[in-house]
Amino acid sequence: MKYIITFIWAVVLFEMVNFVLNSLGGGGPLNVVTPIALAAFVFVIILILDTVGSTPTNQVTDSH
């Protein structure tokens, strides 16, 4: 579920940045596909970082 929400937030944020930059540039036609592709790319990076950074929960820690 957290990955779905992460992807939704990535799409929303990239679409907002696209709208603002398009408005600053004179307001031509909006490109909807590029922000979705960037959101998918960022989503994959976040997935990779999450799997690399997570530790196994079954690991036993012994303290002496």
CHARMM-style PDB file with segment names, atoms N, HN, CA, C and O in Angstrom:
ATOM      1  N   MET     1       0.822  -1.193   0.000  1.00  0.00      PROA
ATOM      2  CA  MET     1       0.000   0.000   0.000  1.00  0.00      PROA
ATOM      3  C   MET     1       0.869   1.260   0.000  1.00  0.00      PROA
ATOM      4  O   MET     1       0.541   2.252  -0.651  1.00  0.00      PROA
ATOM      5  N   LYS     2       1.979   1.206   0.738  1.00  0.00      PROA
ATOM      6  HN  LYS     2       2.245   0.400   1.266  1.00  0.00      PROA
ATOM      7  CA  LYS     2       2.826   2.401   0.789  1.00  0.00      PROA
ATOM      8  C   LYS     2       3.455   2.704  -0.566  1.00  0.00      PROA
ATOM      9  O   LYS     2       3.756   3.859  -0.866  1.00  0.00      PROA
ATOM     10  N   TYR     3       3.656   1.674  -1.384  1.00  0.00      PROA
ATOM     11  HN  TYR     3       3.411   0.736  -1.140  1.00  0.00      PROA
ATOM     12  CA  TYR     3       4.222   1.905  -2.709  1.00  0.00      PROA
ATOM     13  C   TYR     3       3.207   2.556  -3.639  1.00  0.00      PROA
ATOM     14  O   TYR     3       3.571   3.382  -4.476  1.00  0.00      PROA
ATOM     15  N   ILE     4       1.952   2.194  -3.500  1.00  0.00      PROA
ATOM     16  HN  ILE     4       1.656   1.523  -2.820  1.00  0.00      PROA
ATOM     17  CA  ILE     4       0.906   2.816  -4.318  1.00  0.00      PROA
ATOM     18  C   ILE     4       0.776   4.290  -3.974  1.00  0.00      PROA
ATOM     19  O   ILE     4       0.687   5.135  -4.865  1.00  0.00      PROA
ATOM     20  N   ILE     5       0.765   4.599  -2.688  1.00  0.00      PROA
ATOM     21  HN  ILE     5       0.838   3.913  -1.964  1.00  0.00      PROA
ATOM     22  CA  ILE     5       0.670   5.993  -2.250  1.00  0.00      PROA
ATOM     23  C   ILE     5       1.909   6.771  -2.686  1.00  0.00      PROA
ATOM     24  O   ILE     5       1.800   7.932  -3.079  1.00  0.00      PROA
ATOM     25  N   THR     6       3.078   6.150  -2.622  1.00  0.00      PROA
ATOM     26  HN  THR     6       3.167   5.207  -2.303  1.00  0.00      PROA
ATOM     27  CA  THR     6       4.301   6.810  -3.074  1.00  0.00      PROA
ATOM     28  C   THR     6       4.228   7.145  -4.556  1.00  0.00      PROA
ATOM     29  O   THR     6       4.631   8.234  -4.966  1.00  0.00      PROA
ATOM     30  N   PHE     7       3.721   6.226  -5.357  1.00  0.00      PROA
ATOM     31  HN  PHE     7       3.394   5.342  -5.024  1.00  0.00      PROA
ATOM     32  CA  PHE     7       3.596   6.486  -6.790  1.00  0.00      PROA
ATOM     33  C   PHE     7       2.581   7.593  -7.060  1.00  0.00      PROA
ATOM     34  O   PHE     7       2.812   8.446  -7.916  1.00  0.00      PROA
ATOM     35  N   ILE     8       1.465   7.587  -6.342  1.00  0.00      PROA
ATOM     36  HN  ILE     8       1.278   6.893  -5.647  1.00  0.00      PROA
ATOM     37  CA  ILE     8       0.454   8.638  -6.525  1.00  0.00      PROA
ATOM     38  C   ILE     8       1.034  10.000  -6.179  1.00  0.00      PROA
ATOM     39  O   ILE     8       0.836  10.964  -6.918  1.00  0.00      PROA
ATOM     40  N   TRP     9       1.755  10.091  -5.055  1.00  0.00      PROA
ATOM     41  HN  TRP     9       1.916   9.308  -4.454  1.00  0.00      PROA
ATOM     42  CA  TRP     9       2.368  11.368  -4.671  1.00  0.00      PROA
ATOM     43  C   TRP     9       3.411  11.809  -5.694  1.00  0.00      PROA
ATOM     44  O   TRP     9       3.505  12.995  -6.008  1.00  0.00      PROA
ATOM     45  N   ALA    10       4.185  10.875  -6.209  1.00  0.00      PROA
ATOM     46  HN  ALA    10       4.108   9.911  -5.954  1.00  0.00      PROA
ATOM     47  CA  ALA    10       5.188  11.230  -7.218  1.00  0.00      PROA
ATOM     48  C   ALA    10       4.523  11.786  -8.471  1.00  0.00      PROA
ATOM     49  O   ALA    10       4.996  12.770  -9.038  1.00  0.00      PROA
ATOM     50  N   VAL    11       3.433  11.166  -8.905  1.00  0.00      PROA
ATOM     51  HN  VAL    11       3.049  10.366  -8.444  1.00  0.00      PROA
ATOM     52  CA  VAL    11       2.723  11.660 -10.088  1.00  0.00      PROA
ATOM     53  C   VAL    11       2.152  13.043  -9.828  1.00  0.00      PROA
ATOM     54  O   VAL    11       2.293  13.938 -10.661  1.00  0.00      PROA
ATOM     55  N   VAL    12       1.507  13.227  -8.678  1.00  0.00      PROA
ATOM     56  HN  VAL    12       1.393  12.500  -8.002  1.00  0.00      PROA
ATOM     57  CA  VAL    12       0.892  14.526  -8.362  1.00  0.00      PROA
ATOM     58  C   VAL    12       1.951  15.623  -8.297  1.00  0.00      PROA
ATOM     59  O   VAL    12       1.762  16.702  -8.859  1.00  0.00      PROA
ATOM     60  N   LEU    13       3.051  15.355  -7.621  1.00  0.00      PROA
ATOM     61  HN  LEU    13       3.204  14.478  -7.165  1.00  0.00      PROA
ATOM     62  CA  LEU    13       4.085  16.381  -7.480  1.00  0.00      PROA
ATOM     63  C   LEU    13       4.739  16.719  -8.821  1.00  0.00      PROA
ATOM     64  O   LEU    13       4.991  17.891  -9.102  1.00  0.00      PROA
ATOM     65  N   PHE    14       5.014  15.721  -9.641  1.00  0.00      PROA
ATOM     66  HN  PHE    14       4.810  14.769  -9.412  1.00  0.00      PROA
ATOM     67  CA  PHE    14       5.611  16.007 -10.944  1.00  0.00      PROA
ATOM     68  C   PHE    14       4.638  16.723 -11.868  1.00  0.00      PROA
ATOM     69  O   PHE    14       5.058  17.560 -12.667  1.00  0.00      PROA
ATOM     70  N   GLU    15       3.349  16.417 -11.778  1.00  0.00      PROA
ATOM     71  HN  GLU    15       3.007  15.737 -11.129  1.00  0.00      PROA
ATOM     72  CA  GLU    15       2.364  17.144 -12.583  1.00  0.00      PROA
ATOM     73  C   GLU    15       2.279  18.608 -12.141  1.00  0.00      PROA
ATOM     74  O   GLU    15       2.137  19.497 -12.980  1.00  0.00      PROA
ATOM     75  N   MET    16       2.366  18.864 -10.835  1.00  0.00      PROA
ATOM     76  HN  MET    16       2.481  18.141 -10.153  1.00  0.00      PROA
ATOM     77  CA  MET    16       2.345  20.248 -10.351  1.00  0.00      PROA
ATOM     78  C   MET    16       3.576  21.005 -10.821  1.00  0.00      PROA
ATOM     79  O   MET    16       3.466  22.151 -11.258  1.00  0.00      PROA
ATOM     80  N   VAL    17       4.737  20.386 -10.740  1.00  0.00      PROA
ATOM     81  HN  VAL    17       4.826  19.455 -10.386  1.00  0.00      PROA
ATOM     82  CA  VAL    17       5.964  21.034 -11.211  1.00  0.00      PROA
ATOM     83  C   VAL    17       5.870  21.294 -12.711  1.00  0.00      PROA
ATOM     84  O   VAL    17       6.292  22.349 -13.185  1.00  0.00      PROA
ATOM     85  N   ASN    18       5.325  20.351 -13.451  1.00  0.00      PROA
ATOM     86  HN  ASN    18       4.983  19.494 -13.065  1.00  0.00      PROA
ATOM     87  CA  ASN    18       5.150  20.529 -14.888  1.00  0.00      PROA
ATOM     88  C   ASN    18       4.231  21.712 -15.178  1.00  0.00      PROA
ATOM     89  O   ASN    18       4.521  22.511 -16.068  1.00  0.00      PROA
ATOM     90  N   PHE    19       3.141  21.833 -14.448  1.00  0.00      PROA
ATOM     91  HN  PHE    19       2.906  21.184 -13.725  1.00  0.00      PROA
ATOM     92  CA  PHE    19       2.203  22.934 -14.664  1.00  0.00      PROA
ATOM     93  C   PHE    19       2.852  24.281 -14.363  1.00  0.00      PROA
ATOM     94  O   PHE    19       2.701  25.230 -15.132  1.00  0.00      PROA
ATOM     95  N   VAL    20       3.571  24.366 -13.252  1.00  0.00      PROA
ATOM     96  HN  VAL    20       3.693  23.595 -12.627  1.00  0.00      PROA
ATOM     97  CA  VAL    20       4.198  25.635 -12.863  1.00  0.00      PROA
ATOM     98  C   VAL    20       5.270  26.030 -13.871  1.00  0.00      PROA
ATOM     99  O   VAL    20       5.321  27.184 -14.298  1.00  0.00      PROA
ATOM    100  N   LEU    21       6.118  25.094 -14.254  1.00  0.00      PROA
ATOM    101  HN  LEU    21       6.076  24.156 -13.908  1.00  0.00      PROA
ATOM    102  CA  LEU    21       7.169  25.419 -15.218  1.00  0.00      PROA
ATOM    103  C   LEU    21       6.589  25.759 -16.585  1.00  0.00      PROA
ATOM    104  O   LEU    21       7.125  26.614 -17.290  1.00  0.00      PROA
ATOM    105  N   ASN    22       5.512  25.107 -16.961  1.00  0.00      PROA
ATOM    106  HN  ASN    22       5.076  24.412 -16.388  1.00  0.00      PROA
ATOM    107  CA  ASN    22       4.856  25.425 -18.224  1.00  0.00      PROA
ATOM    108  C   ASN    22       4.242  26.819 -18.164  1.00  0.00      PROA
ATOM    109  O   ASN    22       4.303  27.563 -19.144  1.00  0.00      PROA
ATOM    110  N   SER    23       3.658  27.178 -17.040  1.00  0.00      PROA
ATOM    111  HN  SER    23       3.608  26.574 -16.244  1.00  0.00      PROA
ATOM    112  CA  SER    23       3.070  28.510 -16.898  1.00  0.00      PROA
ATOM    113  C   SER    23       4.145  29.591 -16.915  1.00  0.00      PROA
ATOM    114  O   SER    23       3.935  30.663 -17.482  1.00  0.00      PROA
ATOM    115  N   LEU    24       5.284  29.320 -16.304  1.00  0.00      PROA
ATOM    116  HN  LEU    24       5.454  28.449 -15.844  1.00  0.00      PROA
ATOM    117  CA  LEU    24       6.375  30.290 -16.310  1.00  0.00      PROA
ATOM    118  C   LEU    24       6.977  30.447 -17.705  1.00  0.00      PROA
ATOM    119  O   LEU    24       7.517  31.502 -18.040  1.00  0.00      PROA
ATOM    120  N   GLY    25       6.882  29.408 -18.502  1.00  0.00      PROA
ATOM    121  HN  GLY    25       6.443  28.551 -18.229  1.00  0.00      PROA
ATOM    122  CA  GLY    25       7.462  29.443 -19.834  1.00  0.00      PROA
ATOM    123  C   GLY    25       6.539  29.990 -20.904  1.00  0.00      PROA
ATOM    124  O   GLY    25       6.895  29.945 -22.081  1.00  0.00      PROA
ATOM    125  N   GLY    26       5.397  30.492 -20.561  1.00  0.00      PROA
ATOM    126  HN  GLY    26       5.108  30.528 -19.605  1.00  0.00      PROA
ATOM    127  CA  GLY    26       4.514  31.086 -21.556  1.00  0.00      PROA
ATOM    128  C   GLY    26       3.195  30.370 -21.744  1.00  0.00      PROA
ATOM    129  O   GLY    26       2.316  30.880 -22.438  1.00  0.00      PROA
ATOM    130  N   GLY    27       3.033  29.214 -21.152  1.00  0.00      PROA
ATOM    131  HN  GLY    27       3.748  28.800 -20.588  1.00  0.00      PROA
ATOM    132  CA  GLY    27       1.742  28.545 -21.175  1.00  0.00      PROA
ATOM    133  C   GLY    27       1.403  27.833 -22.461  1.00  0.00      PROA
ATOM    134  O   GLY    27       0.286  27.972 -22.961  1.00  0.00      PROA
ATOM    135  N   GLY    28       2.318  27.084 -23.006  1.00  0.00      PROA
ATOM    136  HN  GLY    28       3.225  26.971 -22.600  1.00  0.00      PROA
ATOM    137  CA  GLY    28       2.024  26.276 -24.187  1.00  0.00      PROA
ATOM    138  C   GLY    28       1.205  25.055 -23.804  1.00  0.00      PROA
ATOM    139  O   GLY    28       0.681  24.986 -22.692  1.00  0.00      PROA
ATOM    140  N   PRO    29       1.088  24.102 -24.699  1.00  0.00      PROA
ATOM    141  CA  PRO    29       0.326  22.884 -24.377  1.00  0.00      PROA
ATOM    142  C   PRO    29       1.043  22.052 -23.312  1.00  0.00      PROA
ATOM    143  O   PRO    29       2.268  21.925 -23.322  1.00  0.00      PROA
ATOM    144  N   LEU    30       0.257  21.490 -22.398  1.00  0.00      PROA
ATOM    145  HN  LEU    30      -0.738  21.592 -22.389  1.00  0.00      PROA
ATOM    146  CA  LEU    30       0.821  20.676 -21.322  1.00  0.00      PROA
ATOM    147  C   LEU    30       1.213  19.297 -21.841  1.00  0.00      PROA
ATOM    148  O   LEU    30       0.475  18.678 -22.607  1.00  0.00      PROA
ATOM    149  N   ASN    31       2.359  18.834 -21.425  1.00  0.00      PROA
ATOM    150  HN  ASN    31       2.959  19.337 -20.802  1.00  0.00      PROA
ATOM    151  CA  ASN    31       2.801  17.482 -21.729  1.00  0.00      PROA
ATOM    152  C   ASN    31       2.527  16.634 -20.494  1.00  0.00      PROA
ATOM    153  O   ASN    31       3.159  16.823 -19.455  1.00  0.00      PROA
ATOM    154  N   VAL    32       1.589  15.702 -20.605  1.00  0.00      PROA
ATOM    155  HN  VAL    32       1.075  15.548 -21.449  1.00  0.00      PROA
ATOM    156  CA  VAL    32       1.170  14.908 -19.453  1.00  0.00      PROA
ATOM    157  C   VAL    32       2.015  13.648 -19.306  1.00  0.00      PROA
ATOM    158  O   VAL    32       2.137  13.120 -18.201  1.00  0.00      PROA
ATOM    159  N   VAL    33       2.593  13.164 -20.380  1.00  0.00      PROA
ATOM    160  HN  VAL    33       2.494  13.593 -21.278  1.00  0.00      PROA
ATOM    161  CA  VAL    33       3.293  11.886 -20.361  1.00  0.00      PROA
ATOM    162  C   VAL    33       4.656  11.990 -19.678  1.00  0.00      PROA
ATOM    163  O   VAL    33       5.046  11.079 -18.947  1.00  0.00      PROA
ATOM    164  N   THR    34       5.375  13.066 -19.899  1.00  0.00      PROA
ATOM    165  HN  THR    34       5.058  13.806 -20.493  1.00  0.00      PROA
ATOM    166  CA  THR    34       6.721  13.210 -19.335  1.00  0.00      PROA
ATOM    167  C   THR    34       6.721  13.192 -17.805  1.00  0.00      PROA
ATOM    168  O   THR    34       7.548  12.486 -17.227  1.00  0.00      PROA
ATOM    169  N   PRO    35       5.840  13.931 -17.114  1.00  0.00      PROA
ATOM    170  CA  PRO    35       5.840  13.838 -15.649  1.00  0.00      PROA
ATOM    171  C   PRO    35       5.487  12.445 -15.132  1.00  0.00      PROA
ATOM    172  O   PRO    35       5.999  12.026 -14.094  1.00  0.00      PROA
ATOM    173  N   ILE    36       4.624  11.726 -15.838  1.00  0.00      PROA
ATOM    174  HN  ILE    36       4.208  12.066 -16.681  1.00  0.00      PROA
ATOM    175  CA  ILE    36       4.291  10.367 -15.405  1.00  0.00      PROA
ATOM    176  C   ILE    36       5.499   9.451 -15.577  1.00  0.00      PROA
ATOM    177  O   ILE    36       5.745   8.589 -14.733  1.00  0.00      PROA
ATOM    178  N   ALA    37       6.252   9.627 -16.652  1.00  0.00      PROA
ATOM    179  HN  ALA    37       6.052  10.327 -17.337  1.00  0.00      PROA
ATOM    180  CA  ALA    37       7.463   8.831 -16.857  1.00  0.00      PROA
ATOM    181  C   ALA    37       8.504   9.153 -15.790  1.00  0.00      PROA
ATOM    182  O   ALA    37       9.156   8.249 -15.267  1.00  0.00      PROA
ATOM    183  N   LEU    38       8.664  10.432 -15.466  1.00  0.00      PROA
ATOM    184  HN  LEU    38       8.135  11.166 -15.891  1.00  0.00      PROA
ATOM    185  CA  LEU    38       9.601  10.808 -14.398  1.00  0.00      PROA
ATOM    186  C   LEU    38       9.146  10.270 -13.046  1.00  0.00      PROA
ATOM    187  O   LEU    38       9.973   9.840 -12.242  1.00  0.00      PROA
ATOM    188  N   ALA    39       7.840  10.289 -12.789  1.00  0.00      PROA
ATOM    189  HN  ALA    39       7.169  10.638 -13.443  1.00  0.00      PROA
ATOM    190  CA  ALA    39       7.314   9.746 -11.536  1.00  0.00      PROA
ATOM    191  C   ALA    39       7.577   8.247 -11.449  1.00  0.00      PROA
ATOM    192  O   ALA    39       7.914   7.739 -10.380  1.00  0.00      PROA
ATOM    193  N   ALA    40       7.427   7.537 -12.559  1.00  0.00      PROA
ATOM    194  HN  ALA    40       7.153   7.949 -13.428  1.00  0.00      PROA
ATOM    195  CA  ALA    40       7.715   6.103 -12.569  1.00  0.00      PROA
ATOM    196  C   ALA    40       9.196   5.849 -12.314  1.00  0.00      PROA
ATOM    197  O   ALA    40       9.553   4.911 -11.601  1.00  0.00      PROA
ATOM    198  N   PHE    41      10.060   6.682 -12.894  1.00  0.00      PROA
ATOM    199  HN  PHE    41       9.770   7.443 -13.473  1.00  0.00      PROA
ATOM    200  CA  PHE    41      11.499   6.547 -12.672  1.00  0.00      PROA
ATOM    201  C   PHE    41      11.854   6.780 -11.202  1.00  0.00      PROA
ATOM    202  O   PHE    41      12.614   6.010 -10.615  1.00  0.00      PROA
ATOM    203  N   VAL    42      11.309   7.832 -10.614  1.00  0.00      PROA
ATOM    204  HN  VAL    42      10.691   8.458 -11.090  1.00  0.00      PROA
ATOM    205  CA  VAL    42      11.571   8.126  -9.197  1.00  0.00      PROA
ATOM    206  C   VAL    42      10.999   7.019  -8.317  1.00  0.00      PROA
ATOM    207  O   VAL    42      11.604   6.653  -7.310  1.00  0.00      PROA
ATOM    208  N   PHE    43       9.845   6.488  -8.688  1.00  0.00      PROA
ATOM    209  HN  PHE    43       9.353   6.786  -9.506  1.00  0.00      PROA
ATOM    210  CA  PHE    43       9.231   5.396  -7.939  1.00  0.00      PROA
ATOM    211  C   PHE    43      10.132   4.167  -7.926  1.00  0.00      PROA
ATOM    212  O   PHE    43      10.284   3.522  -6.889  1.00  0.00      PROA
ATOM    213  N   VAL    44      10.729   3.840  -9.063  1.00  0.00      PROA
ATOM    214  HN  VAL    44      10.605   4.364  -9.906  1.00  0.00      PROA
ATOM    215  CA  VAL    44      11.637   2.692  -9.133  1.00  0.00      PROA
ATOM    216  C   VAL    44      12.875   2.942  -8.281  1.00  0.00      PROA
ATOM    217  O   VAL    44      13.354   2.032  -7.605  1.00  0.00      PROA
ATOM    218  N   ILE    45      13.396   4.159  -8.307  1.00  0.00      PROA
ATOM    219  HN  ILE    45      13.007   4.899  -8.856  1.00  0.00      PROA
ATOM    220  CA  ILE    45      14.555   4.497  -7.468  1.00  0.00      PROA
ATOM    221  C   ILE    45      14.205   4.343  -5.988  1.00  0.00      PROA
ATOM    222  O   ILE    45      14.996   3.801  -5.216  1.00  0.00      PROA
ATOM    223  N   ILE    46      13.029   4.814  -5.595  1.00  0.00      PROA
ATOM    224  HN  ILE    46      12.386   5.254  -6.222  1.00  0.00      PROA
ATOM    225  CA  ILE    46      12.595   4.680  -4.198  1.00  0.00      PROA
ATOM    226  C   ILE    46      12.433   3.211  -3.827  1.00  0.00      PROA
ATOM    227  O   ILE    46      12.808   2.811  -2.725  1.00  0.00      PROA
ATOM    228  N   LEU    47      11.883   2.407  -4.725  1.00  0.00      PROA
ATOM    229  HN  LEU    47      11.579   2.733  -5.620  1.00  0.00      PROA
ATOM    230  CA  LEU    47      11.749   0.972  -4.470  1.00  0.00      PROA
ATOM    231  C   LEU    47      13.111   0.320  -4.260  1.00  0.00      PROA
ATOM    232  O   LEU    47      13.286  -0.479  -3.339  1.00  0.00      PROA
ATOM    233  N   ILE    48      14.066   0.658  -5.107  1.00  0.00      PROA
ATOM    234  HN  ILE    48      13.924   1.307  -5.855  1.00  0.00      PROA
ATOM    235  CA  ILE    48      15.408   0.083  -4.981  1.00  0.00      PROA
ATOM    236  C   ILE    48      16.052   0.507  -3.671  1.00  0.00      PROA
ATOM    237  O   ILE    48      16.641  -0.317  -2.972  1.00  0.00      PROA
ATOM    238  N   LEU    49      15.945   1.782  -3.335  1.00  0.00      PROA
ATOM    239  HN  LEU    49      15.467   2.452  -3.903  1.00  0.00      PROA
ATOM    240  CA  LEU    49      16.531   2.259  -2.081  1.00  0.00      PROA
ATOM    241  C   LEU    49      15.867   1.620  -0.871  1.00  0.00      PROA
ATOM    242  O   LEU    49      16.531   1.365   0.133  1.00  0.00      PROA
ATOM    243  N   ASP    50      14.576   1.358  -0.950  1.00  0.00      PROA
ATOM    244  HN  ASP    50      14.037   1.564  -1.766  1.00  0.00      PROA
ATOM    245  CA  ASP    50      13.880   0.730   0.167  1.00  0.00      PROA
ATOM    246  C   ASP    50      14.319  -0.714   0.348  1.00  0.00      PROA
ATOM    247  O   ASP    50      14.511  -1.163   1.478  1.00  0.00      PROA
ATOM    248  N   THR    51      14.480  -1.445  -0.741  1.00  0.00      PROA
ATOM    249  HN  THR    51      14.325  -1.080  -1.659  1.00  0.00      PROA
ATOM    250  CA  THR    51      14.889  -2.842  -0.613  1.00  0.00      PROA
ATOM    251  C   THR    51      16.353  -2.966  -0.202  1.00  0.00      PROA
ATOM    252  O   THR    51      16.711  -3.888   0.531  1.00  0.00      PROA
ATOM    253  N   VAL    52      17.192  -2.063  -0.659  1.00  0.00      PROA
ATOM    254  HN  VAL    52      16.901  -1.314  -1.255  1.00  0.00      PROA
ATOM    255  CA  VAL    52      18.610  -2.110  -0.287  1.00  0.00      PROA
ATOM    256  C   VAL    52      18.799  -1.669   1.161  1.00  0.00      PROA
ATOM    257  O   VAL    52      19.622  -2.235   1.881  1.00  0.00      PROA
ATOM    258  N   GLY    53      18.053  -0.676   1.582  1.00  0.00      PROA
ATOM    259  HN  GLY    53      17.386  -0.216   0.996  1.00  0.00      PROA
ATOM    260  CA  GLY    53      18.236  -0.118   2.914  1.00  0.00      PROA
ATOM    261  C   GLY    53      17.552  -0.873   4.024  1.00  0.00      PROA
ATOM    262  O   GLY    53      17.851  -0.638   5.194  1.00  0.00      PROA
ATOM    263  N   SER    54      16.638  -1.779   3.699  1.00  0.00      PROA
ATOM    264  HN  SER    54      16.395  -1.970   2.748  1.00  0.00      PROA
ATOM    265  CA  SER    54      15.921  -2.496   4.754  1.00  0.00      PROA
ATOM    266  C   SER    54      16.771  -3.649   5.265  1.00  0.00      PROA
ATOM    267  O   SER    54      17.532  -4.262   4.516  1.00  0.00      PROA
ATOM    268  N   THR    55      16.629  -3.927   6.540  1.00  0.00      PROA
ATOM    269  HN  THR    55      16.011  -3.429   7.148  1.00  0.00      PROA
ATOM    270  CA  THR    55      17.346  -5.032   7.160  1.00  0.00      PROA
ATOM    271  C   THR    55      16.366  -6.174   7.393  1.00  0.00      PROA
ATOM    272  O   THR    55      15.173  -5.934   7.578  1.00  0.00      PROA
ATOM    273  N   PRO    56      16.842  -7.392   7.388  1.00  0.00      PROA
ATOM    274  CA  PRO    56      15.947  -8.522   7.646  1.00  0.00      PROA
ATOM    275  C   PRO    56      15.405  -8.460   9.072  1.00  0.00      PROA
ATOM    276  O   PRO    56      16.138  -8.143  10.009  1.00  0.00      PROA
ATOM    277  N   THR    57      14.124  -8.762   9.227  1.00  0.00      PROA
ATOM    278  HN  THR    57      13.529  -9.019   8.466  1.00  0.00      PROA
ATOM    279  CA  THR    57      13.507  -8.676  10.552  1.00  0.00      PROA
ATOM    280  C   THR    57      13.753  -9.924  11.376  1.00  0.00      PROA
ATOM    281  O   THR    57      13.525  -9.908  12.586  1.00  0.00      PROA
ATOM    282  N   ASN    58      14.209 -11.004  10.764  1.00  0.00      PROA
ATOM    283  HN  ASN    58      14.394 -11.018   9.782  1.00  0.00      PROA
ATOM    284  CA  ASN    58      14.449 -12.249  11.489  1.00  0.00      PROA
ATOM    285  C   ASN    58      15.867 -12.345  12.036  1.00  0.00      PROA
ATOM    286  O   ASN    58      16.265 -13.395  12.541  1.00  0.00      PROA
ATOM    287  N   GLN    59      16.614 -11.292  11.946  1.00  0.00      PROA
ATOM    288  HN  GLN    59      16.291 -10.438  11.537  1.00  0.00      PROA
ATOM    289  CA  GLN    59      17.998 -11.304  12.388  1.00  0.00      PROA
ATOM    290  C   GLN    59      18.046 -11.295  13.915  1.00  0.00      PROA
ATOM    291  O   GLN    59      17.386 -10.483  14.563  1.00  0.00      PROA
ATOM    292  N   VAL    60      18.827 -12.197  14.473  1.00  0.00      PROA
ATOM    293  HN  VAL    60      19.363 -12.857  13.946  1.00  0.00      PROA
ATOM    294  CA  VAL    60      18.962 -12.301  15.921  1.00  0.00      PROA
ATOM    295  C   VAL    60      20.124 -11.423  16.355  1.00  0.00      PROA
ATOM    296  O   VAL    60      21.213 -11.486  15.784  1.00  0.00      PROA
ATOM    297  N   THR    61      19.882 -10.607  17.366  1.00  0.00      PROA
ATOM    298  HN  THR    61      18.998 -10.556  17.829  1.00  0.00      PROA
ATOM    299  CA  THR    61      20.959  -9.768  17.895  1.00  0.00      PROA
ATOM    300  C   THR    61      21.326 -10.274  19.278  1.00  0.00      PROA
ATOM    301  O   THR    61      20.479 -10.349  20.169  1.00  0.00      PROA
ATOM    302  N   ASP    62      22.568 -10.615  19.448  1.00  0.00      PROA
ATOM    303  HN  ASP    62      23.256 -10.554  18.725  1.00  0.00      PROA
ATOM    304  CA  ASP    62      23.070 -11.069  20.745  1.00  0.00      PROA
ATOM    305  C   ASP    62      23.885  -9.961  21.374  1.00  0.00      PROA
ATOM    306  O   ASP    62      24.772  -9.387  20.742  1.00  0.00      PROA
ATOM    307  N   SER    63      23.580  -9.669  22.609  1.00  0.00      PROA
ATOM    308  HN  SER    63      22.859 -10.136  23.123  1.00  0.00      PROA
ATOM    309  CA  SER    63      24.389  -8.688  23.335  1.00  0.00      PROA
ATOM    310  C   SER    63      25.048  -9.392  24.506  1.00  0.00      PROA
ATOM    311  O   SER    63      24.387 -10.071  25.291  1.00  0.00      PROA
ATOM    312  N   HSD    64      26.336  -9.225  24.612  1.00  0.00      PROA
ATOM    313  HN  HSD    64      26.873  -8.673  23.974  1.00  0.00      PROA
ATOM    314  CA  HSD    64      27.108  -9.905  25.655  1.00  0.00      PROA
ATOM    315  C   HSD    64      27.488  -8.946  26.728  1.00  0.00      PROA
ATOM    316  OT1 HSD    64      28.143  -9.331  27.696  1.00  0.00      PROA
TER     317      HSD     64
END
